[in-house]
Amino acid sequence: MRALKIREWMFVGMLIVLIVPRLFYEIPGFLDRHVFERSLHAEQQTSLNEIIQEVSRADTPQWRDANWRTPIAQRASSSQIGIRLLDASGQELFRSVPSGSEKRAFRQVDVMEQGQLQGSALFYAPKQNSVFANALAIIATACAILFIGFQMGRVVVKPLEAMGVAARRIADGDLDFQLPATTVREVADVRAAFHAMGNGLRESLTRQSELEEERRFFISAIAHDLRTPLFALRGFLSRLQRGTTSDPEKTARYIAICSQKTEQIDRLVSDLFDYAKLESLGQAMRPKLIAFNDLLAEIVDDYRPIGKEKEIEIELDGPVERSMLLGDAHLLRRALGNLVDNAIRYTPGSGTVTIRWHVEHARIAFSIEDTGPGISAQALPHVFEAFYRADDSRNPENGGTGLGLTIAQRILRAHNGELRAGNRPQGNGAMLAGWLPLA
């Protein structure tokens, strides 16, 4: 059923109240006019026929005779039949219509003489339907009012009451509510708005819960990752401060370890700072035109010395022509650098890191492959989760902070790109593949 406005509902209700009682009031009259003649009592019908015949046989002057009219009137009165006698001009000569008879004539007889109208006799049957018609009209009115009240209660009052209950439940923090359907357009709009508000609040609370869980995990991960290098740094610095060793080689080794630990702490703080900034990444971006092949070449040049220390070859395979994209050079350098750094970190000595890219379907597709152990099936679904590392020890010697891939994926998504993780199809090693749209 099409939803109606409240004004339309009121108009329909008024029509029902006005039309239905009148319709039921007219039904008895209709039956009287069209069925009553056949349903008259046999004695009354006989009397009516006799009176009609006697009036029809008499001429107009005789209608004026009181002696003739008196027995006719008595017989008609005893049978509850009304009579009116009119002359040719329509002037009333005689009237005997009992109270309660119909206003309309039940039978009319015209007296003709030589083709000229001499008079008319009107016969009235008793109005037996007046009480019945009134009773029907009253019952119909009551039924119409009850029906309209029931419908308004169902489509207006009940939904509004349910909305009031839902509003109180929402105030108490209970968002699990269901409102009844309605065919009133304004109430249906409010109902839809209530459901939309409830869904929005549920999503907001779910997101808030997720953020709170992530915040707790974030803090615990920071505490864990900072504790390990700080504990080692404090121990070696304490030894150096106490002067427990006089061996220059051992002292130099302690200083080198302390330097390595400070680098680990610096790396963790840097990653945490970048991760925190990603919450408002859209506002922090400064996009401009960038040549993707030049950007990759610079990143590879930055990481070649690190690769040489581990005897890892870094290969770059892509087209010579420049491919332009629109993005933040600093953030993209950070994202792609994280991917290259991750590949070098998990590639054993004498291994290879291969960077490939090409242009397809108005976007730049790239992949970074290594010859390391690859990503296990258990770890693959979680590699982009914050602080996740495949090894359970969370030892920075075995990997990064667990934020590098998360940061890279979020930066690429902020540039309307994507990043996926997998393993090389042709052998051992991981493969990180993604794409960025061309400018």
N, C-alpha and C positions, 0 to 999 in steps of 0.2 A: 504494500500500500504506500502511495506517495505521501511524504511528510507534508503536513499542512501547517500554516502559520496559526498563531493563537486567534487572530482576527477571523480567519477562515473557519476555525473550529467553532467560534462563537456564532458566526453566521449560519453554519449548518445546524447548530443547536436551536437557534431561534426558528429556523424553518421547520424543524421537527416538531417543536412545541406548538407552532401555529397550524401546521398542516395536518398532522396525525389526528389530533382530537376532532377537528372539523370533518375529516374523512370518516371517522368512526361515527360521528353524529349523523352524517348523511346516509349511512348504510341502511338503517331501518326505514328512512323515508323512501329510499330507492326500492327497497323490497315491498313497501306498502304500495307504491305507485305501479309497480310492474308485476307483483306477485299477489298483492292483497286481494284483488278481485277474484282470483281463483281460490283464495283461501278463506273467503267469507263463510260464515256459518250457513248451512243449507237453508235454515228457516229465514235468516236475514236476507240471503240471496233471493229467495222466493218472494219475500215481501218487497224487496227493491224492484224486482221485475214487474210485479203487479202494479206498484205505484207508477212506474215508468209507463206502462201500457195505458193506465187510466189517464195519466196526464197527457199522453200523446193523443188519445181519442178526443179529449175535450178541446174546444176551440178557445181562442183568446178571451172573448167576453165571459165565457164560463169561469176562467181563472179568477175573474174579479168577483165572482159570486161567493159570499162568505159561507153560505150553506154547503157549497161544494168543497170549499177549501178546508172546512173544519174537520171532517172525517179523514181527509188526506193528511192533514197535519198531525192528527192523533195517531194514525197508523205509522207515519214516518218517525214520530217521536218515540213510539214504543219500540221501534226497530233501530233507534239511534242513527237515523238517516236524515240528513239535512236537505232542504228543498229551497230553491230560490226561483221565482217565476218573473221573467222579464218580458216587456212588450217589445215591439219591433224597433223602437228607438232606444232600447236598453234600459228603460226606466223600470225600477223594481215594483212589481205588483204584489208580491207575496214573499215572505221570508220566514223560514222555520229551520234554523241551523243550530243544532245543539252545541253547547259548550264543549270544546275539545275536538271539534271536527277539523278537517283539513282546510287550509285557506284556498287550496286549489280544488276545482270541481273534480269529483270522481267520475261523473258521467254527465254529458250534455246532450239534450234533445232539442232540436229545432223544429218548430211547427211551420210548415209551408202551405200556402194556398195560392193556386194558379201561378206558381213560380215566385211568389212574393213571401218574404219572411214575415210571419205574423207574431212570433214570440219565441223565447228560449226558456227551457227548463234546465236548471243546474242541480245536480244531485251530489251530496257530499257524504263520504264514508267517515266513520269515527276515526279520530286521530289516536290510534291505539299505541303508537310508537314513541310518544313524547317522553315518557319516563324512561323507557328502555334506551332511547337515543341519548338522553342526558347522562344516564348511568354509563353507557359506553364511552361518551366523551370524557367523563371524569376519570374513568379507568385508563383510557388512552393517555390523558394528560399526565396522570400519575406515573404510568409506565414510561412515557417519554422523558419525564424529569428524572426518574430513577436511572434510565439508560444513559442519559447525558451525564448525570452525576457519576455513574460508574465509569464511563469512558474518560471523563476528565480526571477522576481519581487514578485511573490506570495509566494514562499517558502524560499527566501533568503532576498531580499531587504525589503519587508514589515515587517517580523519579526524583522530584525535588526533595522529598524526605530522605531518600537514599543518598542524595548528594550531601545533605546536612550531616547524616551519619558518617559518610566517607570523609567529610572535612574534619570532623572531630577525631576520627581514627588517624588521619594524616597528622593532625596536631599532636597526637600521642605517639607518632613514629611508626604506625602500622600502615603500610602502603599496599596491603593485600585487600583490595576491594573490587567489587563488580557492580555496576549500575544497570538497572533494568532498561530495556529498549523502549523507545517512545516514537510516536508518529507526529509529534509536534516539533516543527523545525527549530524553534528557538531553544526548546529544552534539549533536543538532540544535539545542537551545537554546543550547549553547555556541557552535556554529557561527554561529547568527544573531547572537549577541552580538559575536562576532569581526568579522563583516561590518559590523554597526552601528558598532563602534568604528573600523574602518577608514574607513568613510564619514565619520564625525565628524571623524577626524583629517585626512582629505583636505580636507573643507570648512574646517576650522580653518586648515590650512596655506594653502589658497587665499585665505581671508579675510585671513590674516596677510600674505601676499604683496601682496594688494590694498592693505591698510592701509600697508604699507611703501612701495609705489609712490605712494600718495596722500600719505604723509608727505614723501617726497622732492620731489614736485611742489609740496606745500604750502610747503616751505621755499624752493624756487627761486622760486615765485610771490611770496612775501613779500619776498625779496631784490630781485626785479625791481621790484615795486610801490613799495617803500620807496626804492629807489635814485634813481628819477626825481625825485620832489619834494625829496628831501634834497639831491641834486646842485644843483637850481635854487636851493633855499633857501640853501645854502652859498655859491653864487656871488653872489647879491644881497646877502647879509649881509656878504660879504667886500668888496664895493664900498662898501657903506655904512660899514663899519668903516674902510676906507682913506680915505674922504672924497673919492672920485674925482669926485663930482658935487656942484656947489653949487646946482643948479637945484632949487628947492623942489618944483616939479611932478614932476620925475623922481624926487626922493627919496620923495615921497608914493606914486608909482606903484610904486617898489621895495618900499616897506613894505606896500602893498596886495597885491603878488604874494607876499611872504613870508607874509602872513596867510592868503592863499588856499592856499599850499602846506602850512602847518601844519594847516589845516582838512582838507586831503586826507589828511595823515598821521593826524590824529585819527580821521577816518572809517575809514581802513583798519584801524587798531588796534582800533577799536570793533567793526568787522565780524569781525575775526579772533577777538576775545574772545568774541563771540556764537557764532561758528562752533565754537570749541573747547568751549563749554558745551553745545552740542547733543548731544555724545556721551553725556552723562548727563542728557538733557533730562527723562526720565521722573521722576527723583528731584528735579529742581529745580523742577518745576511746582507752583504753588499755586492749584488750581482753585477758582473760586467762580462764582456766578450773574452773568451779564453780559447787559445789553441790547445786542443787536448793532447796532440802529439808532443808539443813543446813542454806541456806540464808533466807528462809521463817521463820525458827525457830528463828533465830536471830532477824528478824524484829518483830515477834510477841512478843518476850521477851522485846524488846524496848518499845512497845506500851501497854503492859499489865498494867503498873502503871497508864497511862492516862485513860485506860478503867476502872480501879478500882475506880478512882476518880468520874467517871460518873455512876458507878455501871453497867458497860457494860461487858459482858462476851465475850472473844475472843476465838474462837474455830478453831483448825487447823486439817484438815482431809485430809490425803494423805498416799501413800505407805511408808513403812519403808525403803526400799532399796534406795540407793543414785542414783539420776539421774543427770548426768553431762551435762552442757551446756557451750558454749564458749561465754564469754561476759565480759563487764566491771563491776566488782562487785560494785563499788561505784555508777555508774549510775543506775544499776538494783536495788540496795538498795533504791536509791532515788525514782525510779519509783514505786516500790511495796509499799514503805513506804507512798508515796502520796495517793495510793489507800486505804491503811488501815486507814490512817489519815482521808481521806474523809468519809469513812464508819463510823468511830467513831464520827465524827463531826455531822453527820446527824442522828445518832441513839439516840433516847431518853433514859433516865435512865431506868435501869433494862432490857435493850435490849440485843441483841446478834449480833456479827459480826462473820460470818463463812467464813473460807478460805479453799477452796477445790482445790485439784490438782491431776492429774493423767497423765500417759504417753499414747499417742495414735499416731499412724502413724508417728513415728520418731520425735515427738515433745511433749512438755510439755504443757498441757492445764490446766488452772487454772481459778478460779472464786472467787470473794469476794462479799459476800452478807451481807446486814444489815437488820434490822427490823424497819427502819425509814419510812418516808412518801412515799418514792419512787421518781421517776422522772416523772414529768408531760409530757403529750404527746407534749405540745408546746415546752418544754425545751429539750426533748430527742435529737432532731437533732443538738442541739447547745452545748452540754455539753463539747465537746472537743475544742471549740473555745476559743481563748485566752481572758481572762478577763470576760468570760461569767459566770454569776451566776443566778440560777433560780429565786432568790428574786430580786426585782427591787431596793431595797434600797442600795445595795452594801455595807451594813454594815458588817464589819469584825466580829462582834459578831455572825452573823447568818451563816457565812461560811468563806472560805479561800479567797485567792486573786483572784481566777478565773483562775489560771495558773496551779494548781496541776495536773489536768487530762490532760491538753495539754502537759505538760512536760512528764508525764508518757507515753502517747501514742507515742510521738516522740522518746523517748528512746527505747521503745519496737520495733518500726519500724526500728530504726537504728540497732537493733539486728536481723533484718529479721523476726520479730514477728508482732503481731497485738493486738489491744485492742478495745473492743466494750462495749457499755453501754446499759442497759435495766432494766427491773423490774423483781423481783422474780416471777416465774410462780405460786408458791404455796401460795402467800399471799402478804402483804404489804412489801415494802422495795425495795431498788435498788440492782442491780447486775451488777458488772463490770467483764467481762470475756475476757480472752486473751490466747495467746499461744506464746511459744518460741521454736525454733528448738533445738533438742538435738545435742550435740557435735558429 
